[in-house]
C-alpha cells in the first residue's frame, strides 16, 4: 500500500473519485532541499498527492495537499507536482481539482518555493478558460495559496475547518479572530464573494462531483450534455408566482427541477447558477426581489435594484459561460440601481463589467423579462440593445425608463398641481404612459421584445430558443482583448 493511501489527503481523493479509479503520479517525490537540516526530515510525496481518475466516468486530474507533511506547505517539488498535473490536464483537455490544506510557502526553501509557486500561478493562468479549475478548501489556504484559489473557476470551502486568508485575522490592525474571523467560510462566502459553496467535507466533495457532471471537459470538447427525461413541453403552472424569487423560477423550468446555485450568500439580489434544459447545461443570471425559505414562507424582501456585488458575481458567471460555450439565460426584474452609499462606491464599475460581459459574450443569450425592466439597469441585464439573441416578456412586465406613476408625475407636474383631483389625473396619465411606453406590447412593437409569452410556457419557449441558437456563430472586432 502506498503512503498516500493512508492519509487524509488520499482519503479525500478516494471519496471524490469513482471507486478504484485513482492513479497516483509522483508518489515517490520528496523534497530536494538540504538547508536547515531538511535532509533529515521525512517529506513523503512532498506533502501533496497528485494523479488522475474519473468522476461519473469523466477524466479529471486532482491534487490533494497533506497537512501532516510540514503543514502541507508549498515547496519546490510540491509545486512542480501540481504544475505537472496542470500540464497533463491541458494536453488531455480535462478539469483540474485541487483539495487544499496548505500552511503556505515552505520557509526552509525560500526562493525555490517562491519559484514553484510562480510556476503554479502561470499554469493556472494559462489553463483559465481552457479547462475548468475547481478548488476545495478543507484546512488552511493562506497567503499565496489564497491567490491560487482565486485563480480557480469555482472555490468550495469546508464550513468548520476551512480557513481562507491572505493575511490571517490576528495580523489585521484592530482585528482579532474572535472579533471578526476574516478567514472563515462565512466571511469568505458572504463578504468577499470568493467562495461558491460552503458545507461539510462530504457535502463539498459531493458538490464538486455535481459540478464536474454539468461542466464541459474543456473549451472545445463539450461533454456537458445528458439525456433529458423531463417533458420538453412541460407547462409550469404558477410560475409567475416566482417572479420575485427567481431561484425557484429557475428550478421550476429546469429539467427535473435541477438547479446548482453559485455564491448564494454573496449579493443575494442576484441569482447565478446552472440548470439543464433538454439535457443541456445552461448558465443563469437573474434579479431577485424576494427570498423564500424551504418551508415556502417569505423570509426577506429586497429592493429590486442592481447591487455592485450582484453585478460582480453575474459578470463572473457570464464570462465563465462564454469561455466554455455554455448558453446563458437571464431573468430580468430590476427597477434601477440600489441607492445605498456603500453600493455607490463600486456600482458604476461593477455594472460596466456586467454590461461588457454580456456584450462581449458570443454564446447563445436568451432573456426573459419577468417583472420590471427600468432604465439603464435593464440595459445591463442582457437587453436586446447589448446583444441578447432572443428577448421574451411575461404579460405583466414593465419595460421603460421608470415606473409609469413616477413618469406621469414628472411629465405632467404642472397639470397635476393645478388639478382638483390630482390622484385621478395621475392614475389617468400613468395609464396612458404605461400603454404607450412601458408595456410589453409597446416594447414588442418597437422590436425590443421578440414575443410576449405566458409565464407557464417559459420552459418550452426557452428550450426552443436555445435549440434554434445551437449553431450560433458571431464574430467580434479583431483585438487582443477588451480592457473593462
Secondary structure, DSSP 4 states (H G I P E B T S, - for coil): --GGGGSHHHHHHHHHSSTT--EESSTT------GGGGGGS--GGGGEEEEEEEETTEEEEEEEE-TTTGGG-B-HHHHHHHHHHHHHHHHHT-EEEEEEEE-SB-GGGHHHHHHHHHHHHHHHHHHTTTS-EEEEEEEEEETHHHHHHHHSSEEEEETTT-EEESS-GGGSTT--TTT--TTSHHHHHHTS---SEEE-HHHHHHHHHHHHHHS-SSSSS--------S-TT---TTGGGGSS-HHHHHHHHSGGG--EEESTTS-TTEEEEEEEETTEEEEEEEE-SEEE-TTS-EEEE---SB-HHHHHHHHHHHHHHHHTT-EEEEEEEE-SB---HHHHTTHHHHHHHHHHHHHH--S-EEEEEEEEEEHHHHHHTT-GGGT-SEEEEETT-EEESS-HHHHHHHHTHHHHHH-SSHHHHHHHHHHHHIIIIIBHHHHHHTTSSSEEE-GGGHHHHHHHHHHHTTT------S-S----
